[in-house]
Amino acid sequence: MHLATGITLLYLLAAVLFIVGLHQLSSPRHARTGNLVAAGGALIAFLTTLLVLHHSPLNLILMAVAIVIGVPIGAVAARAVRMTAMPQMVASFNGVGGGAAALVAIVEFLGRPAGSSVPLVVSISVVFAVVIGATSFAGSGIAYAKLQELMRGTPITYPGQQPVNGAVAAAIILLGVLVVVSGIGVAGLWLLLLLALVLGVAFVLPIGGADMPVVISLLNAFTGLAVAGDGFVLGNPVLIVGGTLVGASGTFLTMMMSEAMGRSIGNLLFGAFGKIQAGPEATAASQRNVRSSSAEDVGTLLAYSRRVVIVPGYGLAVAQAQHAARDLADALEKRGITVDYAIHPVAGRMPGHMNVLLAEANVPYEQLKDMEEINDTFKSTDVALVVGANDVVNPAARNSPGSPIYGMPILNADEAKNIVFMKRSMRPGFAGIDNELMYDPKTIMLFGDAKDSLTKLVAAVRAA
C-alpha cells in the first residue's frame, strides 16, 4: 500500500470516529464513550499528520515543543476546573480554537512560494477562516470575562451600537471580497483580522449573562467552521469533516436553545436581554413576605411523599451539592419514594450543564428527565424541590406578557402539590426579575447553602 493511500485511509478512519463519537454524545448514557471515541479519532488524525510531516524535521520539532507546553496546561486545567467554571473553560477553548484557525490560515498563506498563484477556493477559505476564527476568539474572550465576573454580566450598550456593528460587518465583507478578487495581500489579511477582532468584541458586549449558554454554543459553531476553512486551505479532509461537524452541531444546538427559551435567535443576540431595571412592581414584590421553614420540617414533608421531583439549577453547581442531592434521592428511594430530576435545556451556564453535573455524582441516567418528558408529571408530584434554579421555573414566563422572559418554556414546578424553594437569599436569577413562585401559598423557602441544606435534609429524612 502506498503511503498516500494509507494516510488517506487513516484520515477517513479519524473522520468516521468523529461522527460516531458525536452520535454517542447525544445520549447521556453513551456520552463518556462518545467522548473517548472522538478523542481516539483526534489522536489518529494527529499521528497521521506526524507521518505526513516526517520529511520536515523543523515542523516536527515545533510540534513537539507545542505538545510539551500544551499538554500539561490542558491536563491540569481540565482536572482543576470546578464545574461552576466549566462554561468559562469551554469559552476559552472556543476562543483558542478560533484564534488558532485564523493564524493557521494566515501562516499558510505567508508560507506559499513567492509569485505563486492562489486558487480561488483557497483564497475564499483563507478569508473565511481568518474572519470567523478571529471573531470567535475575541467574542469568546468577552464571554469568558463576563462569566468569570471580570466585567459586568449585564448587556453593555451605547447609542448607535447596532449601526456601528453593522458598519464593521459591512467593512469586513467588502474587504474580504476585495482581497479575494484582487489577490490576497498580507496587509489585507491583517486588516481583516483586526476588524474581525473588533466585531467579536462588539458582538458579545450587548449580550447579557442569561444568554451566555447560547453565545457559547454559537461561538463553538464559529470555531468549527473556521477549522473547516483551514481544512480547505491545507487540503486536509479530516479538518473539513471535523470542523463541519462542530459547526453543524453548534448551529443546531443554538437553534434548539433559542427555541427552548421561547425567543428568536435575533432577539437573543441583538435584544440586549438582561438590561432590565426593576420597576415599582418588582420592588413591591420583593418586599412581600414568604413562607420559610427548617430543614427538619421539610425533611418530614419529603419523607412522607410518594413522588419528589428535584429541579437543579446553577445554585446547585455553585455549592457543589450534586453529591448531596444524590444522597437525598437515595434516602428517599429507600423509603419507596419515586425521585426524578427535571432538567431544563438552559439551566446553568452552558448547554447540558446540569446533566454533566449530576452525571459527576453518578445519578442514574433514567432519572434525568427533559422538560418535555417531566412537565406533565408535576401535577401528580407531591414535592417539587427547586435547588438553586430560578428563571426556569418562573411562572412569569407564562402569565406576564410584559416580562422579559415571557414566552420561554419553563418547568411546571408550580403545578406540584408542594414546592420547596432552596436559595441563599431572595435575589433574582440571571434575568434580573422577581419570581412569583416564591410567593405561592404552596411554596416553602429553605434558605442557606444548597449543599449544607441538602445534607440536613438527608439526616431529617433518615430520622423521620
N, C-alpha and C positions, 0 to 999 in steps of 0.2 A: 504494500500500500504506500502510495506517495505521501510525503509529509503534508502537502497541501490538503490532500483528501482527508487525512487523519485530523488535521486541525479543524477542517470544516465540520466533520462528524462530532468532534468534541464540543465545538461551539453549539451545534444543534442539540446535543445532549444537555448542555447547560440551559439552553432556552426551554427545552421540554421540562426540566426540573423547576425552572421559574414558574411555568404555567401550572404544573401540578402543585407546587407549594402555595401559589396564590389561591388555587381552588380549595385547598385544605384550610387555608386561613379563614374561609367563610364560615367555618363551624368551630365553636369553642372547643368541642371535643377533640378536633384534629389540628387545632391551631399550632400547638407546640411542634407536632410532627411536620406540619407545613413549613414552619419557620426553619427547621433543620434541613428539610429538603431543598428549600430555596437557598439556604446558606451553602449547601453542598454544590448547587449549581454555580453559585458565585465563586466557590473555591476552584471548581473545574475550569471556569472561564479565566480565572486568574492564572492558574498553572499553564493553561493553553497559551495565554499571552506571553508568559515567560518563554515558552517553546518557540513562539513566533519571533521573539527578540533575542534568541540565543546567539545570533551573529553580531549583536551590538552590546559589547561589554559595558560601555558607558551607561546605557539605558538600564541594564541590569543592576549596576552599582547604585544608580539613582533610586530605582525601585526598592532595593534592599535598604537604603537609608530611610526611605519613606516608611517602610514596614517597621523598622526598628523604632522609629519615632511614633508612628501612628497606632500600632497595635497596643502598646501599654496604655496610651491615653484612652483609647476606646474601651479596653477591657476594664480599666479602673473606673472610668466614668459610668459604664453600664452597671457595674456591681455596686457602686457607691450611691447612685442616684436614688432619691426617695420617690415613692410612687406619686406623691403630690408634685414632684418636679419633673415627671416624665414628659408632660407636654412641652416644657422648656427644652428638654433634651431632643425631642422629636423636631421642634422648631429649629434647633441648632443644626441637627443632622440635615434637615431640608436645606438650610442655608449653605452649609458647607458643600453639599452635593451640587447645588445650583451654581455656586461660585466656581467650583472645580470644573464644571461643564463649560462655563463661559471661558475660563482661562485655557482649557484644553483646546477649544476651538480657535482661540487667538494664537496660541503657540503653534498649533498645527499649520495655521496659515503662514505664520512668520518663518516656519521651517521649510517652506516649499523652495525648490530651486529658483534662483534669480531668473527672471524673464519668462518663466513657465506660465502657461495659461491655466486659469482655474475654471473647471466645469461649472455650468450654471447651477446644477443641483448642489454642488459643494458650496458655492457662494451663498446660496439661499440658506443652506444648513448652518453655515458659519454665523451668518447674521441672526438666524433664529436662535441658535444655542447661546450666543452672546446676550441677546436681549432678554430671553426668558430666564436664562441662568442667573444673570445679574439682578433681574427683578426679584427672583426667588431669594437670592442671597440677602439683599437689602430688606425686603419685606419680612423675611424670617428673623432678621436681627431685631426689627421693631417688635415683632410678635414675642420674641424671647424677652425683650426688655419689659414689655407690658405684663407678661405672665410672671416674670421674676420680680415685678414691682420695682424695677429700676426707674420706671417712669409711670405716670398715672395710667390706669387701665381704661378710663373713660375716653370717648372719642375726642380727638384733638382737631378742631376745625377752625377755619378762618374765612372771612368773606371772600367769595370768588374762588373757593378752593376747587370746586369741580371744573370750572373753565380752565384753571391753571393746569390741573391734572390732564384734562383733555388736550390742552396745547402741547404738553410734554409728550403725550402718547402720539399725537399727530406728527410732532417733530421726529420721533423715533421711526414711525412708519415711512415718512418722507426720506429721511436719511438712509434708512435701510434699503429702500428702492433705488436711491441714487448710487449707493456703493455697489449694489448688485449689477445695475445696468451699466454703470461707467467703469466698472472694475474695482474690486475691493482694495482700498488703500488702508495702510496701517493707521493713519490719523483718523479715518472714518470709523474704524473699528473701536478705537479707544474712545472716541466721542460717543459712539453708540453705547459702549459700556457705561460711561458716565451718566448719560441720560437715563439708561435703564435702572441704575442705582437710585437716581433721584425719583423715578417713577415708583420703584419698590417701596421707598420710604413714604412717599406721598399717598400711596395706595392703602397702606395699613394704618397710618396715623388716625384717620377718621373712623376706624372700626373699633367698637367697644369690646371690653373683655368678655361679655356674654357671647360674642360671636367668634371668639378665638378658635373654637373647635373647627368651625367652617373654614377659617383662614388657614389653619394648619393643613387641613385636607386639601385645599386649593393649591397652596404653595407646594405641597407634596406632588401634586399633579404637574405643576410647573417644572419642578426639578426633573421629574421623569421625562417630560417632553424635551427638556434641554439635553438630557443624556441621549435620547433617541436622535436628536440633531447631531450630536457628536458621532453617533454610530454611522451616519451618512458621510460625515467629514472624514472619518477614519476608515470607512469601508468595513466596519465591524458589525456583523449581523447580530451578535449577542447583545450589543449595546442597543441596537434598534429594537429588538424584541423586548429586552428588559425595560428599557425606557418607556416604550409604548404601553407595556403592561401597567407600569406605575402611573403613567399619565391617564390611562383609561380608567383604572380603578379609583384613582384620586378624584377624577371628574365625576364618576358615578356616585362616589361617597359624598361629595359636595352636594350633588343634586338631591340625594336621599336625605341628607341632614337638613337642607333648606326646607324640604317637604315636611320633615318631622317637626320643624319649628313653625310651620304654617306661614312661611314668608317666601317671597321670591328671592332668587339669588341676587338680583339687582338691589332689592331692598336690604338684604344682608350686607352687601359690600359697599353700598353707597348711601344707606339710610341713617348713618351715624347713630345706630341703635345703642342705647345706654346713656345718651346725653339727655336725660330726663330729670328735671328738677322736681322735687317733692312739692306738691301743691297743698292747699289748705286741707283737702280731703285726706290726703295721705298723712299729713301731720296729725289730724284729729284721730285717724285710725290708730296711729302708733301710740296714742295716749289712752286707748281703751284698755280695759282690764282683760286678762286672760286667766284661764284656769290651769294652775300648775299643781304638781303632785310630787311625791317622793318615789324613789326607785323601789322601795318596798311595796307601795300600793300598786304601782304599775306592774311590778313582777307578779303580784297576786292576780291582777287582771289578765295578764298573759297566760299564767299557769292554768286558768280555768276557761281558756278559749278553746275553740275547736280548729280554727283556721287563722293563721297570722301571716301577713304579707309584709316583708321588710323592704322599704324603699330607700336604697342607698344614694348618697349624694357626695358632693365634694367635701363636706364636713367629715364624712367617714374616712376619706383619704387623708385629710389633714391630721386627724387624730390617730392615724394608723390603726384603726379599730376593726379592720376586716376579720382578724382572728377572733376578736371578742364577739363579733356578730355571728361567726360560725359556731362559737361555743354556746351562745344563746340559742341558736337554732337547734343544736344538738340536745340541749337541755329540754327544749320544748318537745322535740320529736320523741324523746324518751317517755314523755307523758302522753304520747299518742296524738299530738297536735300536728296538723299539716302546716308546713312552713315553705313559703316561696319567696323569691326576690323579684321585685318589679324593676325592670331596667328600662329607663327612658333613653332614647337614642342620643340625646345631647347632655345627659347627666355627666357632671365632672368638667374637665377642661380639655378633653380631646375625644375623638371617636373611640368607643369601646373602653373608656377609662374604667367604668365600674366592672365590666366583665373581667378585665385584666386584674383589677384589684382583688376581686372575690376569688378568682382562679388561684391567686397567690396564697389564699387561705384554704385551698382545696375544697371550695364549695362545689357540691355536685352540679354538673352542667344542667341536669334535668330541672334543677330548682331555679335556674336563671330564666326568667320569663320576659320576653319582649313586651312592649307596651300593648301591641295589638292582641297578644295572647292572654295577658293578665287583666286587662281593663274590665272585661265582662264579669270577672270573678270577685271584684271588690264588694259588690252588693251582698255576697254571701260570706264576706270576711268579717271575723269578729274584731280583729285589731289590725289597723294599718300602722306599722311602726316606721315613721319617717326619720331617717338618721342622716342629718346634715344636708338634706335636699331642701329646695325652696321653690324656685320658679317652675320646676317640672310638675309640681302638684298645686299650683296656684289657680284657684277657680276663676280668677280674673281673666284667664285666657279664654274662658267660655262665656262669662257673664258680663264683662265690662268692655264695651266697644271702644271706649276711649283709652284703654290700657295699651302700653307699648307691646305687650305680649299677646294681645287679643288675636285669636285665630290659631295660636300654637297648640297642637295636640298635647294633652297632658295626661298623666296618670290619674285615674279616678279615685284617688285616695279618700276624697270627701264622701264617697258613697259607702265606705265601710261603716260598720256599726259603732266602732270607736276608733279615734285617731290619736296616736301618741306622737307628739312632735318633739324630737330631740334636737336642741340647739344650744349654743353657748349663750346666745342673747337674742334680743328681738330685732337685730339688724337685718335689713332686707338682703336678698340674694343678688346675683350678678345684674339682674335687670334694674335694680335700684328702686323697687316698688314694694309696698306692703303686701303681705299675704293674708287674705281674708280667712284662709283655712285655720289660722292660729286662733281666730276669734269664734270659730264654730262651736256651738254648745257641746258637740261630741268630742271636741279636741282637748287633750290634756298635754300641757307643756312640761317637759322634763329637761330642765336647764343643767348645763355642765358639759365637760369634755366628753365626747362620744365614747371613747374607749373606757373611761372611768365609769360612765353611766351604764354602759352595756355590761361591764364586769359586775356591777352591783345588781343589775337585772338578772344575771345568771345565778348569783347567790340567792336572790329573792325567789326565783322560780324553783330552785332546788329545795328551798326551805318551805315552800308553800305546801 
